[in-house]
């Protein structure tokens, strides 16, 4: 599945976390993760992040922490 970097058959915040953890890294640099290099240009950058982000459901907000990734549900507008 397009955008599924961790093999769980869904594009979600966990896949965004893979890109974030390798962001700015180049091939052969410590921290480079080939799964995060979507366009295979040997650097994990905004192009890769953008590719994954487009696969997420609309209005998805991810909170990435050292412990993992969490999807934050959108808040409903308060009724007046």
C-alpha atoms as one frame of an Amber mdcrd trajectory, in Angstrom:
protein
   0.000   0.000   0.000   1.279   3.436  -0.928   2.450   5.268   2.198   2.689
   2.122   4.338   6.303   2.133   5.468   6.060  -0.227   8.424   4.128  -3.039
   6.710   0.910  -2.854   8.726  -1.220  -2.320   5.582  -2.284   1.217   6.464
  -0.752   4.669   5.954  -0.907   6.373   9.335   1.003   8.361  11.931   3.416
   5.485  12.528   4.602   5.895   8.932   4.998   9.647   9.428   7.137   8.860
  12.483   9.476   6.727  10.354  10.059   9.678   8.039  10.434  12.118  10.926
  13.008   9.921  12.672  15.154   9.829   9.535  14.437  13.391   8.383  17.501
  15.163   7.010  19.582  11.989   6.846  21.409  10.877   3.712  22.392   7.420
   2.514  25.228   5.984   4.628  24.589   8.518   7.398  23.668   7.262  10.863
  19.887   7.389  11.249  19.116   7.008   7.531  16.144   4.667   7.026  15.643
   3.529   3.434  11.917   2.995   4.112  11.570   6.745   4.636  13.265   7.611
   1.340  10.079   7.386  -0.721  11.459   8.892  -3.921  14.776   7.013  -3.644
  16.974  10.111  -3.985  19.150   8.959  -1.049  17.989  11.697   1.325  14.946
  11.860   3.598  13.428  15.289   3.188  10.226  17.273   2.771   9.449  15.500
  -0.506   9.276  12.173   1.310   7.239  13.617   4.153   4.839  15.196   1.686
   4.397  11.901  -0.176   3.385  10.113   3.012   1.210  12.965   4.259  -0.895
  12.871   1.090  -1.816   9.250   1.864  -3.287  10.011   5.293  -7.000  10.597
   5.789  -8.025  14.238   5.518  -7.592  16.306   8.700  -5.240  13.769  10.286
  -2.993  15.301  12.926  -0.110  13.224  14.267   1.753  13.650  17.518   5.167
  12.049  17.242   6.951  11.255  20.495  10.027   9.180  21.334   7.640   6.426
  22.451   5.752   6.320  19.155   3.145   8.040  17.045  -0.414   8.930  17.954
  -3.216  10.249  15.794  -4.989  13.179  17.401  -8.695  13.226  16.683 -10.050
  16.552  15.426 -11.998  18.508  17.985 -15.660  19.135  17.291 -16.690  22.769
  17.269 -18.408  23.653  20.543 -22.167  24.047  20.288 -23.425  27.497  21.086
